[in-house]
Amino acid sequence: MTALYVDAGIQASKYCNAGTFAVLVFDYCITLEAESQWVWHRKWTLVRSIFTISRYLPFFGIGMTFAAALRTQYYPGESCVEYRKASNVLHILSIVAAEGLLITRIYASWNSKRLLTSLLVFSVVCVVTSYILSDTKLVPNSTNTTPIYLPNMIGVNIPDPGNCLFMSGRNNVFNYAVLSLFELVLFCLMLFIRFRRYKNTVEPLQKRFFNDTLKYMIYILVMSSFSIFLTMFPPVTWVSITDSPQTAIHSVLASRILFSLRTSESERRLEPHQASGELLSEIRFAGSQLSTLRFEALSV
């Protein structure tokens, strides 16, 4: 049994990922009441299934990263490659599920099955592209499935035994870049439909729908930009600092914008001018235009 190499970058990465796991658990605790109010009593649908994945799968993915951050020893003959692959898959699936909820909002606002199909195909292309690029050596220290050697202060190379060192390669930059591109496309689609078709929207419910969705995408774009910077420019031992925050912010924001929408819908139902027979599955816009936004496509 030998001690794994640790420097300031690796230690900072461990602290950041452990802190992210704590933030995820804390956010879950303070939003559990909202989930029980707006989700648990509803019937199971495809959208609710996607929400459940985006809500709970990050606990397993980030939890595995948290466990890896606690490791300080390496046992001879041990290999962490499969463990790291499983953790990466859970992180990716968590992000994909959160983005799936965002796609339902795009579909609800556009009401276009052709656009929905195009977005789903585009999503698959993005995932496949990021996977292919991540398996190349287009950037230095681009892989995390082969030993990476780190020169210390006296010039001795420190190996990564069994791939158990808490460190990632710079290949993750491709994942963040593709995610940024995908998010930017969705942002443009939502921004276009907001000011082209629904520019006269005046009711709080519609404003909350669009504002929350646009804020969600802006936060993801900012986070992805930081992740790209932290992956490419600091020393390679700092790269793992981006492992969990991206997944956590997807899960937290996806849940919160849903709870926010359901809260607004509940408040709208209590308004005196709300017609008792009006369906909540439809939103009425200014000028008596009946929107195609359907809450059954957004509900869980």
CORSULBEL-V330443 format. One line per field, one symbol per residue. phi: phi as a letter, one per 20 degrees, with the letter a starting at -180 (. if undefined). psi: psi as a letter, one per 40 degrees, with the letter a starting at -180 (. if undefined). burial: I if it has 16 or more other ideal C-beta (glycine too) atoms within 10 Angstrom, else O. A space follows every 10 residues. Layout:
# CORSULBEL-V330443
phi->???
psi->???
burial->???
This chain:
# CORSULBEL-V330443
phi->.cfffccfff ffffffffff fffffffffe dffffffdcf eeffcfffff ffffedfgff fffffffffe fcccegnfcd ffffffffff ffffffffff fffffffffe lcfffgffff ffffffffff ffffeddfcf ledcdcgddd fefdnefdfd fmleffbcef ffffffffff ffffffffff ffffeeedfe fcfgffffgf fffffgffff ffffffffff eedfgffeff fefegfffff ffffffffff fffffffffe ffefffefff ecdeefmmee fefdffedfc
psi->hihihhaddd dddddddddd ddddddddde eddddddedd eiihiddddd dddddddddd ddddddddde heihhheihe dddddddddd dddddddddd dddddddddd fhdddddddd dddddddddd dddeeifeii feieeihhhh hadeehhhig hefehgiiie eedddddddd dddddddddd ddddeddfee hdiddddddd dddddddddd dddddddddd dddiideede eedddddddd dddddddddd ddddddddde hdehhdehhe eihhiiefhh iehhddeei.
burial->OOOIIOOOII OOIIOIIIOI IOIIOOIIOO IOOIIOOIIO OOOOOOIOOI IOIIIOIIIO IIIIIIOIIO OOOIOOOOOI OOIIOOIIOI IIIIIIIIII IIIIIIIIII OOOOIIOOIO OOIOOIIOII OOIIOOOOIO IIIIOOOIOI OOOOOOOIOI IIIIIIIIII IIIIIIIIII OIIOIIIOII OOIIOOIIOO IOIOIIOIII OIIOOIIOOI IOIIOOIIOI IOOOOIIIII IIIIIIIIII IIIIIIIIII IIOIIOOIOO OOOOOOOOOO OOIIIOOOOO IIIIIOIIII
